[in-house]
Amino acid sequence: MWTDMSEIVRPTRDGVYGREYISTMVDVGRKQRFLDFFNQKPSHSTSTVEIALPIIFDYLPPNLSNESVLQSIAGAAAKTGTLFIATPSQIQQLPSQKQQRSILLIEPVEANQSVDSITAAQAIELTKYEPGAIDRIRATNPKAPISVRAPLSNYSGEEAVDLVQAGVDIIHLYADYHGRGRDKENSRFVGDLIRSVHQKLVKESLRDDVTIVVSGGITLAEHVPKAIICGADLVGIDTTVLVALQARFLGECKSPETGRIAPEKFDTAWGEQRLVNLFVSWHDQLIEILSAMGMRDVRRLRGDVGRAMFNEDLEKEAFADIAHGT
């Protein structure tokens, strides 16, 4: 996949050099599609969380995390204005000033058990969908947007439609750490799967009702705009964080279940700065690509496949030309 930045669409460089503002802010949660001044029935409405860059820190399980990693992520999230996903036990390890930018990750059965954590959370993520759990969370904290994690697979489009119709505010689709779908057989590439989910929601007129977060295989700065072009609203990074923190992997790290890192400690101030540097460099490259496309808001890039060229499509065009003798 290549992004299209030809001279035809290339504007001035004012956005890169700071003479013109380019927004990289995104809203996490569900927005009201329209105002209804005549319907007297009360409707549920959650708040949205605004972040400065379409990147968040994804959840890292205990086998891929430790206290130093967690402290560094939380500190960097606070400094960069983004969010990080963590379990209640992980959040409790952090000082109060570092807990503010967290998304609470819980199992559905914990919806009744973690009442204090849910009440204080600005966003909650369920490990899987359960209607009763969503109702219990909304009864406890009606304003917090609710996210549901769902494995990215060949059937994610239909699952996404069901989740949106069930009232989920955010769908977090996750591939494995190599950027492949979670199907046991015929697993497809994450970019193709994002496009299929986005197109399915557009077809059902539901795309603007939900925020799509995609994680798994996001390892380069260019993957952020490419994932957004395919249809994501924002991305979550995982193993990239560990690479930035110079973690030592123990064997292949293909998934959260099988990955391992050596139990090492380091200065969390150093770790915070490393992750802040990572975000700053990725922000600069996102600004560069938006400016080259003539865009002033990253939200306008979502699903705009006309801004990219796909190898599969180019090959089909080439073979069609050969078949016609041109």
N, C-alpha and C positions, 0 to 999 in steps of 0.2 A: 504494500500500500504506500502510495506517495501522495503528499499534499500538493495541490495545484497552486503555484504562486507565479504564474506567468506574468509577463509585462502588461498583458491586457487588463488584469485586475489589480496590478500593483500600484498603490497610491504613494503619497509622499511618506517620508520616514519620520514625520513629526511624532507619531505615537511611540516610536522606539526612543527617540531623543528627549521625550518628556514635554514637548511643546503641545501635545494633544493627549487628552485622557483616554485610555483604553481600560475598560472595566473587566476585571477577572473575578468579580464577586458572583456567587451563586446562592440561591435560597434552597435550604434543605427542609423539605416538608411539603405539605399540600396547600395550594392556594385556592381561594374561592375563584371559580371561573367567571362568575357574574354576580351582580347585586340584584336581589329580588326584594322590591319594596312592597309587594302586594301579598306575598305568602306569609301568613301569620304563624305557620308551624315553625317551631324552633329547629334549627339545623346545627349539626355538630361542626365545629370549626377549631382546628388546632392552630397553634402559632408556628411560624417558620423560623429557622435559625439561619442567619446570614453568615457566610464565611468568605474570607478574602481571596481564596484561591480554590479552584475546583478539585482539591486534593485533601483527603483525610487520612489519618493513620488507622489502618485496619487492626482488628484484634489479633494479637499474637498469643498462642497458648503457652502454658508454663514450660513446655519442652523447647520453645523458641523465644523465651523471654526470661528476664530476671529483674531484680530490683533496680539495677543500674539502667537497663534498657527502658523499663517502665517510667522511671523518673525522667529520663532524657526525653521520651516521647511526650509526656505530659507537659514538661517545661517548654518544649519546642512548640507544642500546640497552642499554649498560652501566648507565646511571643509572636507567632505568625497569624494568630486569629483563626485557626482551623479547629478541627475536632479530632478526638481519638476514641476508639471503641475499646471498652474494658469491662470486665466482670465486676460485680460488687466487691469481691475479695481483693481484686487488684486495685480498685479505686480506694478502698480503705487503707491501703499501704501508703497512699500519697498524702502530703500535707494539704490542708483545705484550699490553699490558693492554687494548687495544681489540679484540683478536681473539677474546676468550673467548666472546662472545655470537653468534658467526657460525654460519650453516649453510653448509657448503661446497657450492657449485654446480659440478658437473663434467659433461662429456660422457661417455657410456658408454665411449669409447675411452680415457679418462683413468683408468679404474679401476685399471689396472696401472701408470700413469705417476706418479700423485700419491700414492704410498704414504705418505710422511711426513705430508702434509696430511690424508689419510684417517685415519691412525692418531691424530692429534691432535684430529680433529673430534668434536664432541659430536652432530652430526647431519649427514647428507649428502643432497643433493638431486641427482637425475639429470635432465638436460634432456629425456630421453625414456626409455621403458622398454626395457630389454634384459636378459633373464634372466641371461646370463653376467656382466654387469657387477654385478648385485646379488650374485651368488655370490662374485665376487672382492672386493667391498667387505666382505661379511660375514666372509670369511676374514681380511681385514686388521684390521677393527674390528667384532667381533661384537656389541658392545653399542650402537653408534650406530644410532638409528632411521634408516631410509632412506625418503626422499621421492622421488616421481616427478612431474615436471611434465607436465600433460596439458591441451591446449587445451579450453576449455569449448565443447561443441557439442551438437547434437541427439542425438548418439550417446554422450555421456559416461556415461550410466547403465550401458550394457553394458560400456564400457571400464573403469569403476570396479569392477564386479564381477570382471572378469578380473584387474585389478591386485590386488585384495584376495585373491583365490584364489591369486595368484602369491606372496603373502607380503609385499607392500609395506606399510610401516607408516603412511605418510602419502601422501595424494594431494593435490597442489597443482593445483587447477583454475584456469585463468586465462582471463579474457575480454579483450577489447580495452579500451583506456583510456576508451571511451565506454560501457562496461557492456553490450556486445553479444557474443553468441557468435561463435566464430571460423569459423562456416560462411560460405562464399562467397555462398550464397543462403539466404534464409529464416532469417537469424540472429535468434535470440530473445534476450529480455532476460535478464540474468544471474540475477535472482531466480527466474524460471521454470525456468531450467536447473538451478539449485541444488536446487530442490524436486524436479525429476524424478530427479536423481542420488540424493538422500536417500531418496526413496520406493522407488526400485529396490533400493537396498541394504537397506532395511528389509524389503522383500518377500522378499529372498533370505536374510534373517536374518544379514546381514554388517555392519550399520551400526556395531555396537560394536567391530568388529575393526580399525577404521581411523580416523585423524584426517583430516578434510577441511579443507584451507586453500583459501580463495577469494580471488582478487585480480582487479583490473580494474574500474574504475568505482566504487571505494570512495572517495568524496570528501567525505562529510559524516559527522558523528558518528552520526546516526540510521541510517546504512547498516550500522553494526556490528551492533546488535541485530536489524535487519531481515534481514541475511544469515544470522545465527544462527537466527532463527525459520524461515527457509527451509530450514535443514538443515546449514549450515556449523558447524564447531567454532571456527574463528577466521578472520580475514581478513588479507590483506597489503595494505599501502598503497604506492603508487608515485608518481604525479604529484602527489598531495597533499603529499608531502614536498617536491617542487620548488616548489610554490606557497608552502609555509610558509617556505622558504628564499629566497623572492623571486627565483627563477630567471627568466630571460627566455627564453620559448619562441620558437623560430624557425619560424613557420608552425603549422599544425594538428598536434596531438599525439594521434593516434588509436591508435597502437600502438608497441611498443618498436622496431620496425623502421624506422618512418618519423619518429618524434619527434626533435626537435633542441632543444638549449638553447645559449645563448651561453656561450663559455668564460670564465667570470668566477671570480675568487677572492675569498674573504671570510674573516673571522675565524671559525675553527671553534668557538671557545668561544661566540660569538654563535649560530652555527648549532645547536650542541647544545642551548642553552637554548630556542631557538625550537621545536625538535622535542619537548623535554621539556614545554614549555607546551602544545603540541598534544595530547600524550598525556594530560596532566593534565585538560585541558578535556573531552576525549572520555571519560575515565574518569568524571568528574563526571556527565556526561550519561548514561552507561551505568548508573551507580548510581541516578540519578533514575528511569530507566525501569524498572529492576528493582524498585525500591521501590514504584513506582506499580502494578506488577503483582503485588506480594506475593511476589516471589521473593527467596531469600537466596543463590542460587548461579547464576551465568550458565550453567553447564553444563546446568541444568534447562531452559533456554530453547530448547535445540537442537531444531529440528523441531516446536516447539509452535505450529502454525499457528492454533490456537484463540485465540492471543493477538494475532492480527492480522486485519485486514479487507482483502480484495483487491478492487480496483476491478472486475476482470473478474467476480468472483463477485457483487458487489453489483449490477452491471448486469444479470446474468442473472436475479437475484431480482426486480429492478424490472420487467423485461420480462415475466417470468412473472406477476407480479401484474397488470400491465396487460392481458395476454392473458386472464386470468380475471376481469377487470372489478373487481378489488379495489383 
